[in-house]
Amino acid sequence: MRLGSGQRASARERLATHMRRLRADAGLSQEMLAELSGLHRTYIGSVERCERNVSVDNIERIAMALQVDVSDLLAPTY
Amino acid sequence: MRLGSGQRASARERLATHMRRLRADAGLSQEMLAELSGLHRTYIGSVERCERNVSVDNIERIAMALQVDVSDLLAPTY
């Protein structure tokens, strides 16, 4: 993350934070989330490291796999 | 949109719906939103027609230009 004080998380960082938390809460590995979303395991890993400029269609696939609303994945993080 | 009864709007459709409404509310043309977001006018038009698999970085630029939170652009539409 490496956020300075007062700096807001970018959309990529929000997505990564929510994914890691929701995936952990659901007891899913990156492999399992990849399987559920139809994406590749290494892709899931790179999204969780903020390395990917993910498309809206893939954000939607990840949200469906995590059983949350797509907007929840971009909600503010505190 | 072409949504059947009971069918939820896709993330692309949500984004397009929110963009058109927020842009109209702000009295902005597609050209003006393009200028504010640093994207091309024809790109803005294609996003509003659900033709583009927009990236999270560009969703963020559009949100900043429209002065809304990025998650608002993917919120459920009713």
Backbone of each chain as nested JSON, in Angstrom:
{
  "chains": [
    {"id": "A", "residues": [
      {"number": 1, "name": "MET", "atoms": {"N": [0.834, -1.194, 0.0], "CA": [0.0, 0.0, 0.0], "C": [0.871, 1.247, 0.0]}},
      {"number": 2, "name": "ARG", "atoms": {"N": [1.736, 1.401, 1.025], "CA": [2.651, 2.535, 1.096], "C": [1.93, 3.873, 0.933]}},
      {"number": 3, "name": "LEU", "atoms": {"N": [0.896, 4.105, 1.734], "CA": [0.158, 5.356, 1.637], "C": [0.638, 6.337, 2.689]}},
      {"number": 4, "name": "GLY", "atoms": {"N": [0.936, 7.549, 2.258], "CA": [1.309, 8.603, 3.196], "C": [0.089, 9.048, 3.982]}},
      {"number": 5, "name": "SER", "atoms": {"N": [0.305, 9.79, 5.033], "CA": [-0.817, 10.229, 5.862], "C": [-1.723, 11.149, 5.055]}},
      {"number": 6, "name": "GLY", "atoms": {"N": [-3.014, 10.886, 5.155], "CA": [-3.978, 11.724, 4.457], "C": [-4.176, 11.384, 2.996]}},
      {"number": 7, "name": "GLN", "atoms": {"N": [-3.342, 10.476, 2.468], "CA": [-3.458, 10.123, 1.055], "C": [-4.526, 9.047, 0.886]}},
      {"number": 8, "name": "ARG", "atoms": {"N": [-5.411, 9.227, -0.081], "CA": [-6.475, 8.253, -0.285], "C": [-5.956, 7.066, -1.086]}},
      {"number": 9, "name": "ALA", "atoms": {"N": [-6.539, 5.905, -0.799], "CA": [-6.168, 4.719, -1.561], "C": [-6.668, 4.859, -2.996]}},
      {"number": 10, "name": "SER", "atoms": {"N": [-5.848, 4.474, -3.949], "CA": [-6.279, 4.465, -5.343], "C": [-7.321, 3.367, -5.541]}},
      {"number": 11, "name": "ALA", "atoms": {"N": [-7.989, 3.413, -6.673], "CA": [-8.989, 2.392, -6.971], "C": [-8.337, 1.0, -7.017]}},
      {"number": 12, "name": "ARG", "atoms": {"N": [-7.127, 0.924, -7.579], "CA": [-6.419, -0.374, -7.599], "C": [-6.151, -0.873, -6.192]}},
      {"number": 13, "name": "GLU", "atoms": {"N": [-5.748, 0.041, -5.32], "CA": [-5.441, -0.341, -3.942], "C": [-6.701, -0.765, -3.193]}},
      {"number": 14, "name": "ARG", "atoms": {"N": [-7.793, -0.049, -3.429], "CA": [-9.062, -0.452, -2.808], "C": [-9.437, -1.87, -3.219]}},
      {"number": 15, "name": "LEU", "atoms": {"N": [-9.377, -2.107, -4.526], "CA": [-9.725, -3.423, -5.065], "C": [-8.869, -4.512, -4.425]}},
      {"number": 16, "name": "ALA", "atoms": {"N": [-7.574, -4.267, -4.358], "CA": [-6.65, -5.26, -3.795], "C": [-6.959, -5.515, -2.318]}},
      {"number": 17, "name": "THR", "atoms": {"N": [-7.191, -4.44, -1.571], "CA": [-7.475, -4.569, -0.138], "C": [-8.748, -5.38, 0.092]}},
      {"number": 18, "name": "HIS", "atoms": {"N": [-9.81, -5.025, -0.644], "CA": [-11.084, -5.744, -0.481], "C": [-10.955, -7.207, -0.898]}},
      {"number": 19, "name": "MET", "atoms": {"N": [-10.247, -7.44, -2.011], "CA": [-10.103, -8.822, -2.475], "C": [-9.388, -9.688, -1.447]}},
      {"number": 20, "name": "ARG", "atoms": {"N": [-8.265, -9.176, -0.93], "CA": [-7.502, -9.969, 0.038], "C": [-8.336, -10.262, 1.288]}},
      {"number": 21, "name": "ARG", "atoms": {"N": [-9.065, -9.235, 1.753], "CA": [-9.857, -9.417, 2.969], "C": [-11.018, -10.38, 2.732]}},
      {"number": 22, "name": "LEU", "atoms": {"N": [-11.77, -10.161, 1.66], "CA": [-12.939, -11.0, 1.382], "C": [-12.524, -12.431, 1.08]}},
      {"number": 23, "name": "ARG", "atoms": {"N": [-11.41, -12.578, 0.384], "CA": [-10.924, -13.926, 0.061], "C": [-10.525, -14.652, 1.341]}},
      {"number": 24, "name": "ALA", "atoms": {"N": [-9.839, -13.923, 2.243], "CA": [-9.439, -14.526, 3.516], "C": [-10.672, -14.865, 4.36]}},
      {"number": 25, "name": "ASP", "atoms": {"N": [-11.633, -13.931, 4.4], "CA": [-12.859, -14.163, 5.178], "C": [-13.595, -15.416, 4.689]}},
      {"number": 26, "name": "ALA", "atoms": {"N": [-13.546, -15.642, 3.381], "CA": [-14.24, -16.793, 2.808], "C": [-13.387, -18.059, 2.877]}},
      {"number": 27, "name": "GLY", "atoms": {"N": [-12.164, -17.925, 3.361], "CA": [-11.274, -19.079, 3.47], "C": [-10.82, -19.607, 2.122]}},
      {"number": 28, "name": "LEU", "atoms": {"N": [-10.717, -18.704, 1.155], "CA": [-10.325, -19.115, -0.195], "C": [-8.848, -18.805, -0.459]}},
      {"number": 29, "name": "SER", "atoms": {"N": [-8.171, -19.717, -1.111], "CA": [-6.819, -19.433, -1.613], "C": [-6.941, -18.658, -2.929]}},
      {"number": 30, "name": "GLN", "atoms": {"N": [-5.815, -18.106, -3.384], "CA": [-5.827, -17.446, -4.7], "C": [-6.225, -18.443, -5.788]}},
      {"number": 31, "name": "GLU", "atoms": {"N": [-5.782, -19.679, -5.643], "CA": [-6.115, -20.727, -6.615], "C": [-7.63, -20.95, -6.664]}},
      {"number": 32, "name": "MET", "atoms": {"N": [-8.237, -20.986, -5.469], "CA": [-9.683, -21.245, -5.411], "C": [-10.467, -20.066, -5.992]}},
      {"number": 33, "name": "LEU", "atoms": {"N": [-10.027, -18.85, -5.676], "CA": [-10.708, -17.684, -6.247], "C": [-10.541, -17.664, -7.761]}},
      {"number": 34, "name": "ALA", "atoms": {"N": [-9.366, -18.045, -8.227], "CA": [-9.125, -18.109, -9.67], "C": [-10.1, -19.087, -10.32]}},
      {"number": 35, "name": "GLU", "atoms": {"N": [-10.247, -20.231, -9.704], "CA": [-11.154, -21.263, -10.222], "C": [-12.597, -20.739, -10.274]}},
      {"number": 36, "name": "LEU", "atoms": {"N": [-13.02, -20.106, -9.176], "CA": [-14.401, -19.619, -9.073], "C": [-14.698, -18.485, -10.057]}},
      {"number": 37, "name": "SER", "atoms": {"N": [-13.687, -17.677, -10.348], "CA": [-13.906, -16.501, -11.2], "C": [-13.573, -16.769, -12.662]}},
      {"number": 38, "name": "GLY", "atoms": {"N": [-12.952, -17.897, -12.93], "CA": [-12.564, -18.2, -14.309], "C": [-11.348, -17.409, -14.759]}},
      {"number": 39, "name": "LEU", "atoms": {"N": [-10.591, -16.88, -13.804], "CA": [-9.366, -16.141, -14.119], "C": [-8.158, -16.987, -13.703]}},
      {"number": 40, "name": "HIS", "atoms": {"N": [-6.963, -16.551, -14.095], "CA": [-5.771, -17.337, -13.787], "C": [-5.232, -16.993, -12.406]}},
      {"number": 41, "name": "ARG", "atoms": {"N": [-4.659, -17.972, -11.735], "CA": [-4.127, -17.773, -10.391], "C": [-3.089, -16.651, -10.337]}},
      {"number": 42, "name": "THR", "atoms": {"N": [-2.209, -16.612, -11.323], "CA": [-1.183, -15.565, -11.309], "C": [-1.801, -14.184, -11.554]}},
      {"number": 43, "name": "TYR", "atoms": {"N": [-2.9, -14.163, -12.311], "CA": [-3.619, -12.904, -12.538], "C": [-4.215, -12.42, -11.211]}},
      {"number": 44, "name": "ILE", "atoms": {"N": [-4.87, -13.304, -10.479], "CA": [-5.437, -12.944, -9.163], "C": [-4.335, -12.38, -8.264]}},
      {"number": 45, "name": "GLY", "atoms": {"N": [-3.198, -13.035, -8.249], "CA": [-2.082, -12.571, -7.426], "C": [-1.628, -11.173, -7.819]}},
      {"number": 46, "name": "SER", "atoms": {"N": [-1.543, -10.931, -9.111], "CA": [-1.061, -9.617, -9.561], "C": [-2.091, -8.526, -9.28]}},
      {"number": 47, "name": "VAL", "atoms": {"N": [-3.377, -8.867, -9.336], "CA": [-4.412, -7.882, -8.974], "C": [-4.29, -7.54, -7.491]}},
      {"number": 48, "name": "GLU", "atoms": {"N": [-4.04, -8.542, -6.671], "CA": [-3.915, -8.31, -5.224], "C": [-2.627, -7.55, -4.873]}},
      {"number": 49, "name": "ARG", "atoms": {"N": [-1.694, -7.468, -5.804], "CA": [-0.483, -6.66, -5.601], "C": [-0.582, -5.313, -6.327]}},
      {"number": 50, "name": "CYS", "atoms": {"N": [-1.785, -4.971, -6.799], "CA": [-2.037, -3.683, -7.485], "C": [-1.251, -3.551, -8.779]}},
      {"number": 51, "name": "GLU", "atoms": {"N": [-0.828, -4.656, -9.359], "CA": [0.011, -4.583, -10.558], "C": [-0.797, -4.505, -11.85]}},
      {"number": 52, "name": "ARG", "atoms": {"N": [-2.099, -4.795, -11.753], "CA": [-2.916, -4.901, -12.96], "C": [-3.941, -3.78, -13.062]}},
      {"number": 53, "name": "ASN", "atoms": {"N": [-4.099, -3.283, -14.259], "CA": [-5.15, -2.313, -14.545], "C": [-6.391, -3.111, -14.976]}},
      {"number": 54, "name": "VAL", "atoms": {"N": [-7.029, -3.719, -13.994], "CA": [-8.118, -4.694, -14.208], "C": [-9.289, -4.061, -14.965]}},
      {"number": 55, "name": "SER", "atoms": {"N": [-9.929, -4.831, -15.799], "CA": [-11.092, -4.338, -16.538], "C": [-12.366, -4.518, -15.712]}},
      {"number": 56, "name": "VAL", "atoms": {"N": [-13.378, -3.733, -16.084], "CA": [-14.652, -3.788, -15.354], "C": [-15.291, -5.172, -15.456]}},
      {"number": 57, "name": "ASP", "atoms": {"N": [-15.149, -5.844, -16.593], "CA": [-15.711, -7.195, -16.716], "C": [-15.042, -8.156, -15.732]}},
      {"number": 58, "name": "ASN", "atoms": {"N": [-13.732, -8.02, -15.549], "CA": [-13.04, -8.913, -14.612], "C": [-13.321, -8.54, -13.159]}},
      {"number": 59, "name": "ILE", "atoms": {"N": [-13.495, -7.256, -12.862], "CA": [-13.901, -6.861, -11.5], "C": [-15.251, -7.516, -11.192]}},
      {"number": 60, "name": "GLU", "atoms": {"N": [-16.12, -7.541, -12.187], "CA": [-17.442, -8.153, -12.005], "C": [-17.323, -9.665, -11.768]}},
      {"number": 61, "name": "ARG", "atoms": {"N": [-16.439, -10.322, -12.488], "CA": [-16.255, -11.776, -12.292], "C": [-15.727, -12.069, -10.89]}},
      {"number": 62, "name": "ILE", "atoms": {"N": [-14.792, -11.225, -10.439], "CA": [-14.22, -11.409, -9.103], "C": [-15.303, -11.178, -8.041]}},
      {"number": 63, "name": "ALA", "atoms": {"N": [-16.13, -10.14, -8.244], "CA": [-17.209, -9.853, -7.289], "C": [-18.184, -11.029, -7.218]}},
      {"number": 64, "name": "MET", "atoms": {"N": [-18.542, -11.595, -8.346], "CA": [-19.48, -12.722, -8.352], "C": [-18.869, -13.92, -7.633]}},
      {"number": 65, "name": "ALA", "atoms": {"N": [-17.58, -14.151, -7.867], "CA": [-16.909, -15.272, -7.214], "C": [-16.85, -15.07, -5.697]}},
      {"number": 66, "name": "LEU", "atoms": {"N": [-16.7, -13.814, -5.262], "CA": [-16.628, -13.51, -3.827], "C": [-18.019, -13.265, -3.229]}},
      {"number": 67, "name": "GLN", "atoms": {"N": [-19.042, -13.329, -4.073], "CA": [-20.434, -13.142, -3.658], "C": [-20.673, -11.793, -2.975]}},
      {"number": 68, "name": "VAL", "atoms": {"N": [-20.113, -10.737, -3.578], "CA": [-20.37, -9.38, -3.113], "C": [-20.818, -8.542, -4.313]}},
      {"number": 69, "name": "ASP", "atoms": {"N": [-21.379, -7.365, -4.021], "CA": [-21.735, -6.462, -5.106], "C": [-20.454, -5.873, -5.691]}},
      {"number": 70, "name": "VAL", "atoms": {"N": [-20.456, -5.661, -7.004], "CA": [-19.253, -5.165, -7.675], "C": [-18.787, -3.826, -7.082]}},
      {"number": 71, "name": "SER", "atoms": {"N": [-19.717, -2.985, -6.652], "CA": [-19.324, -1.687, -6.086], "C": [-18.61, -1.844, -4.743]}},
      {"number": 72, "name": "ASP", "atoms": {"N": [-18.875, -2.95, -4.04], "CA": [-18.194, -3.193, -2.753], "C": [-16.678, -3.312, -2.938]}},
      {"number": 73, "name": "LEU", "atoms": {"N": [-16.24, -3.791, -4.1], "CA": [-14.805, -3.996, -4.332], "C": [-14.054, -2.685, -4.536]}},
      {"number": 74, "name": "LEU", "atoms": {"N": [-14.8, -1.596, -4.792], "CA": [-14.157, -0.29, -4.969], "C": [-14.552, 0.692, -3.872]}},
      {"number": 75, "name": "ALA", "atoms": {"N": [-15.229, 0.185, -2.839], "CA": [-15.653, 1.061, -1.725], "C": [-14.43, 1.63, -1.01]}},
      {"number": 76, "name": "PRO", "atoms": {"N": [-14.577, 2.792, -0.38], "CA": [-13.444, 3.38, 0.352], "C": [-12.884, 2.415, 1.4]}},
      {"number": 77, "name": "THR", "atoms": {"N": [-11.592, 2.449, 1.593], "CA": [-10.936, 1.636, 2.63], "C": [-10.421, 2.583, 3.7]}},
      {"number": 78, "name": "TYR", "atoms": {"N": [-10.494, 2.181, 4.94], "CA": [-10.075, 3.057, 6.026], "C": [-9.028, 2.371, 6.903]}}
    ]},
    {"id": "B", "residues": [
      {"number": 1, "name": "MET", "atoms": {"N": [-29.75, -0.564, -22.859], "CA": [-29.782, -1.407, -21.672], "C": [-30.4, -2.768, -22.009]}},
      {"number": 2, "name": "ARG", "atoms": {"N": [-31.642, -2.749, -22.534], "CA": [-32.307, -3.994, -22.947], "C": [-32.303, -5.038, -21.846]}},
      {"number": 3, "name": "LEU", "atoms": {"N": [-32.762, -4.657, -20.656], "CA": [-32.78, -5.607, -19.549], "C": [-34.144, -6.253, -19.424]}},
      {"number": 4, "name": "GLY", "atoms": {"N": [-34.155, -7.566, -19.346], "CA": [-35.405, -8.277, -19.118], "C": [-35.851, -8.081, -17.684]}},
      {"number": 5, "name": "SER", "atoms": {"N": [-37.065, -8.438, -17.377], "CA": [-37.579, -8.248, -16.026], "C": [-36.78, -9.103, -15.052]}},
      {"number": 6, "name": "GLY", "atoms": {"N": [-36.38, -8.488, -13.964], "CA": [-35.656, -9.228, -12.934], "C": [-34.173, -9.367, -13.21]}},
      {"number": 7, "name": "GLN", "atoms": {"N": [-33.728, -8.965, -14.404], "CA": [-32.312, -9.115, -14.744], "C": [-31.532, -7.923, -14.192]}},
      {"number": 8, "name": "ARG", "atoms": {"N": [-30.428, -8.192, -13.547], "CA": [-29.637, -7.1, -12.969], "C": [-28.764, -6.463, -14.038]}},
      {"number": 9, "name": "ALA", "atoms": {"N": [-28.528, -5.168, -13.859], "CA": [-27.647, -4.478, -14.789], "C": [-26.22, -4.981, -14.607]}},
      {"number": 10, "name": "SER", "atoms": {"N": [-25.511, -5.191, -15.704], "CA": [-24.103, -5.571, -15.624], "C": [-23.295, -4.386, -15.116]}},
      {"number": 11, "name": "ALA", "atoms": {"N": [-22.061, -4.643, -14.736], "CA": [-21.192, -3.562, -14.266], "C": [-20.993, -2.515, -15.362]}},
      {"number": 12, "name": "ARG", "atoms": {"N": [-20.864, -2.962, -16.605], "CA": [-20.734, -2.008, -17.725], "C": [-21.973, -1.127, -17.832]}},
      {"number": 13, "name": "GLU", "atoms": {"N": [-23.138, -1.744, -17.667], "CA": [-24.394, -0.994, -17.782], "C": [-24.542, -0.008, -16.631]}},
      {"number": 14, "name": "ARG", "atoms": {"N": [-24.155, -0.437, -15.429], "CA": [-24.193, 0.477, -14.285], "C": [-23.312, 1.697, -14.55]}},
      {"number": 15, "name": "LEU", "atoms": {"N": [-22.096, 1.428, -14.977], "CA": [-21.144, 2.512, -15.244], "C": [-21.715, 3.483, -16.278]}},
      {"number": 16, "name": "ALA", "atoms": {"N": [-22.263, 2.94, -17.354], "CA": [-22.822, 3.787, -18.426], "C": [-23.988, 4.62, -17.906]}},
      {"number": 17, "name": "THR", "atoms": {"N": [-24.863, 3.998, -17.136], "CA": [-26.043, 4.699, -16.6], "C": [-25.62, 5.845, -15.69]}},
      {"number": 18, "name": "HIS", "atoms": {"N": [-24.703, 5.553, -14.765], "CA": [-24.239, 6.592, -13.833], "C": [-23.514, 7.713, -14.567]}},
      {"number": 19, "name": "MET", "atoms": {"N": [-22.682, 7.343, -15.537], "CA": [-21.935, 8.374, -16.275], "C": [-22.875, 9.318, -16.997]}},
      {"number": 20, "name": "ARG", "atoms": {"N": [-23.848, 8.758, -17.715], "CA": [-24.769, 9.611, -18.483], "C": [-25.546, 10.536, -17.551]}},
      {"number": 21, "name": "ARG", "atoms": {"N": [-26.007, 9.982, -16.42], "CA": [-26.806, 10.786, -15.495], "C": [-25.955, 11.872, -14.831]}},
      {"number": 22, "name": "LEU", "atoms": {"N": [-24.792, 11.493, -14.319], "CA": [-23.932, 12.457, -13.622], "C": [-23.409, 13.531, -14.574]}},
      {"number": 23, "name": "ARG", "atoms": {"N": [-23.102, 13.116, -15.791], "CA": [-22.621, 14.073, -16.787], "C": [-23.723, 15.077, -17.127]}},
      {"number": 24, "name": "ALA", "atoms": {"N": [-24.95, 14.556, -17.295], "CA": [-26.079, 15.45, -17.591], "C": [-26.341, 16.372, -16.404]}},
      {"number": 25, "name": "ASP", "atoms": {"N": [-26.326, 15.82, -15.196], "CA": [-26.557, 16.63, -13.985], "C": [-25.539, 17.762, -13.875]}},
      {"number": 26, "name": "ALA", "atoms": {"N": [-24.316, 17.491, -14.293], "CA": [-23.258, 18.492, -14.202], "C": [-23.261, 19.426, -15.413]}},
      {"number": 27, "name": "GLY", "atoms": {"N": [-24.152, 19.153, -16.375], "CA": [-24.23, 19.995, -17.566], "C": [-23.009, 19.871, -18.467]}},
      {"number": 28, "name": "LEU", "atoms": {"N": [-22.412, 18.671, -18.45], "CA": [-21.206, 18.451, -19.254], "C": [-21.533, 17.69, -20.534]}},
      {"number": 29, "name": "SER", "atoms": {"N": [-20.917, 18.09, -21.632], "CA": [-20.986, 17.306, -22.873], "C": [-19.965, 16.177, -22.785]}},
      {"number": 30, "name": "GLN", "atoms": {"N": [-20.061, 15.215, -23.693], "CA": [-19.041, 14.154, -23.744], "C": [-17.665, 14.773, -23.981]}},
      {"number": 31, "name": "GLU", "atoms": {"N": [-17.611, 15.805, -24.8], "CA": [-16.347, 16.486, -25.082], "C": [-15.752, 17.081, -23.807]}},
      {"number": 32, "name": "MET", "atoms": {"N": [-16.614, 17.696, -23.003], "CA": [-16.13, 18.329, -21.776], "C": [-15.655, 17.275, -20.769]}},
      {"number": 33, "name": "LEU", "atoms": {"N": [-16.402, 16.175, -20.664], "CA": [-15.973, 15.105, -19.753], "C": [-14.65, 14.502, -20.237]}},
      {"number": 34, "name": "ALA", "atoms": {"N": [-14.518, 14.362, -21.543], "CA": [-13.269, 13.848, -22.119], "C": [-12.099, 14.75, -21.72]}},
      {"number": 35, "name": "GLU", "atoms": {"N": [-12.31, 16.032, -21.867], "CA": [-11.274, 17.011, -21.525], "C": [-10.898, 16.902, -20.05]}},
      {"number": 36, "name": "LEU", "atoms": {"N": [-11.913, 16.854, -19.186], "CA": [-11.687, 16.817, -17.732], "C": [-10.995, 15.537, -17.284]}},
      {"number": 37, "name": "SER", "atoms": {"N": [-11.282, 14.428, -17.971], "CA": [-10.746, 13.129, -17.54], "C": [-9.461, 12.763, -18.267]}},
      {"number": 38, "name": "GLY", "atoms": {"N": [-9.122, 13.518, -19.302], "CA": [-7.93, 13.189, -20.079], "C": [-8.123, 11.992, -20.988]}},
      {"number": 39, "name": "LEU", "atoms": {"N": [-9.386, 11.657, -21.27], "CA": [-9.688, 10.549, -22.187], "C": [-10.242, 11.138, -23.486]}},
      {"number": 40, "name": "HIS", "atoms": {"N": [-10.393, 10.288, -24.502], "CA": [-10.862, 10.796, -25.793], "C": [-12.386, 10.835, -25.844]}},
      {"number": 41, "name": "ARG", "atoms": {"N": [-12.913, 11.795, -26.569], "CA": [-14.366, 11.961, -26.677], "C": [-15.04, 10.692, -27.214]}},
      {"number": 42, "name": "THR", "atoms": {"N": [-14.447, 10.068, -28.214], "CA": [-15.081, 8.866, -28.767], "C": [-15.018, 7.705, -27.77]}},
      {"number": 43, "name": "TYR", "atoms": {"N": [-13.976, 7.714, -26.925], "CA": [-13.874, 6.69, -25.87], "C": [-15.006, 6.886, -24.864]}},
      {"number": 44, "name": "ILE", "atoms": {"N": [-15.22, 8.138, -24.421], "CA": [-16.319, 8.429, -23.488], "C": [-17.65, 7.952, -24.077]}},
      {"number": 45, "name": "GLY", "atoms": {"N": [-17.861, 8.243, -25.343], "CA": [-19.101, 7.823, -25.993], "C": [-19.258, 6.308, -25.994]}},
      {"number": 46, "name": "SER", "atoms": {"N": [-18.18, 5.611, -26.275], "CA": [-18.278, 4.145, -26.335], "C": [-18.482, 3.539, -24.955]}},
      {"number": 47, "name": "VAL", "atoms": {"N": [-17.926, 4.176, -23.912], "CA": [-18.175, 3.696, -22.546], "C": [-19.645, 3.887, -22.205]}},
      {"number": 48, "name": "GLU", "atoms": {"N": [-20.209, 5.006, -22.609], "CA": [-21.623, 5.281, -22.32], "C": [-22.562, 4.386, -23.127]}},
      {"number": 49, "name": "ARG", "atoms": {"N": [-22.05, 3.73, -24.155], "CA": [-22.848, 2.758, -24.914], "C": [-22.511, 1.325, -24.506]}},
      {"number": 50, "name": "CYS", "atoms": {"N": [-21.78, 1.166, -23.416], "CA": [-21.418, -0.165, -22.873], "C": [-20.532, -0.962, -23.817]}},
      {"number": 51, "name": "GLU", "atoms": {"N": [-19.853, -0.293, -24.732], "CA": [-19.065, -1.015, -25.728], "C": [-17.652, -1.324, -25.256]}},
      {"number": 52, "name": "ARG", "atoms": {"N": [-17.229, -0.682, -24.169], "CA": [-15.838, -0.808, -23.731], "C": [-15.714, -1.571, -22.433]}},
      {"number": 53, "name": "ASN", "atoms": {"N": [-14.694, -2.41, -22.364], "CA": [-14.348, -3.105, -21.135], "C": [-13.335, -2.216, -20.392]}},
      {"number": 54, "name": "VAL", "atoms": {"N": [-13.862, -1.147, -19.804], "CA": [-13.052, -0.064, -19.214], "C": [-12.152, -0.585, -18.096]}},
      {"number": 55, "name": "SER", "atoms": {"N": [-10.976, -0.019, -17.988], "CA": [-10.064, -0.422, -16.917], "C": [-10.337, 0.371, -15.645]}},
      {"number": 56, "name": "VAL", "atoms": {"N": [-9.877, -0.177, -14.534], "CA": [-10.109, 0.457, -13.226], "C": [-9.434, 1.831, -13.165]}},
      {"number": 57, "name": "ASP", "atoms": {"N": [-8.273, 1.985, -13.793], "CA": [-7.618, 3.302, -13.79], "C": [-8.481, 4.341, -14.519]}},
      {"number": 58, "name": "ASN", "atoms": {"N": [-9.11, 3.926, -15.626], "CA": [-9.946, 4.882, -16.361], "C": [-11.269, 5.152, -15.642]}},
      {"number": 59, "name": "ILE", "atoms": {"N": [-11.816, 4.143, -14.958], "CA": [-13.022, 4.385, -14.138], "C": [-12.686, 5.443, -13.082]}},
      {"number": 60, "name": "GLU", "atoms": {"N": [-11.494, 5.339, -12.526], "CA": [-11.061, 6.305, -11.507], "C": [-10.917, 7.721, -12.109]}},
      {"number": 61, "name": "ARG", "atoms": {"N": [-10.366, 7.815, -13.304], "CA": [-10.228, 9.137, -13.945], "C": [-11.597, 9.742, -14.225]}},
      {"number": 62, "name": "ILE", "atoms": {"N": [-12.535, 8.922, -14.664], "CA": [-13.89, 9.405, -14.955], "C": [-14.561, 9.863, -13.652]}},
      {"number": 63, "name": "ALA", "atoms": {"N": [-14.378, 9.086, -12.57], "CA": [-14.962, 9.464, -11.274], "C": [-14.396, 10.798, -10.797]}},
      {"number": 64, "name": "MET", "atoms": {"N": [-13.103, 10.982, -10.924], "CA": [-12.49, 12.245, -10.483], "C": [-13.024, 13.407, -11.312]}},
      {"number": 65, "name": "ALA", "atoms": {"N": [-13.183, 13.188, -12.609], "CA": [-13.701, 14.253, -13.481], "C": [-15.146, 14.6, -13.116]}},
      {"number": 66, "name": "LEU", "atoms": {"N": [-15.914, 13.594, -12.716], "CA": [-17.321, 13.827, -12.349], "C": [-17.466, 14.189, -10.862]}},
      {"number": 67, "name": "GLN", "atoms": {"N": [-16.352, 14.197, -10.147], "CA": [-16.315, 14.562, -8.723], "C": [-17.216, 13.663, -7.863]}},
      {"number": 68, "name": "VAL", "atoms": {"N": [-17.132, 12.358, -8.129], "CA": [-17.822, 11.362, -7.305], "C": [-16.811, 10.308, -6.878]}},
      {"number": 69, "name": "ASP", "atoms": {"N": [-17.208, 9.508, -5.879], "CA": [-16.35, 8.407, -5.47], "C": [-16.389, 7.33, -6.549]}},
      {"number": 70, "name": "VAL", "atoms": {"N": [-15.267, 6.667, -6.764], "CA": [-15.185, 5.667, -7.831], "C": [-16.226, 4.545, -7.646]}},
      {"number": 71, "name": "SER", "atoms": {"N": [-16.531, 4.205, -6.396], "CA": [-17.52, 3.135, -6.159], "C": [-18.927, 3.571, -6.566]}},
      {"number": 72, "name": "ASP", "atoms": {"N": [-19.186, 4.88, -6.575], "CA": [-20.517, 5.369, -6.987], "C": [-20.811, 5.022, -8.446]}},
      {"number": 73, "name": "LEU", "atoms": {"N": [-19.781, 4.91, -9.252], "CA": [-19.986, 4.637, -10.685], "C": [-20.392, 3.184, -10.937]}},
      {"number": 74, "name": "LEU", "atoms": {"N": [-20.193, 2.312, -9.937], "CA": [-20.601, 0.909, -10.092], "C": [-21.726, 0.537, -9.13]}},
      {"number": 75, "name": "ALA", "atoms": {"N": [-22.305, 1.52, -8.476], "CA": [-23.398, 1.252, -7.534], "C": [-24.603, 0.675, -8.276]}},
      {"number": 76, "name": "PRO", "atoms": {"N": [-25.438, -0.093, -7.579], "CA": [-26.631, -0.664, -8.227], "C": [-27.501, 0.439, -8.849]}},
      {"number": 77, "name": "THR", "atoms": {"N": [-28.119, 0.131, -9.963], "CA": [-29.051, 1.061, -10.62], "C": [-30.443, 0.456, -10.519]}},
      {"number": 78, "name": "TYR", "atoms": {"N": [-31.425, 1.295, -10.291], "CA": [-32.79, 0.791, -10.11], "C": [-33.748, 1.46, -11.087]}}
    ]}
  ]
}
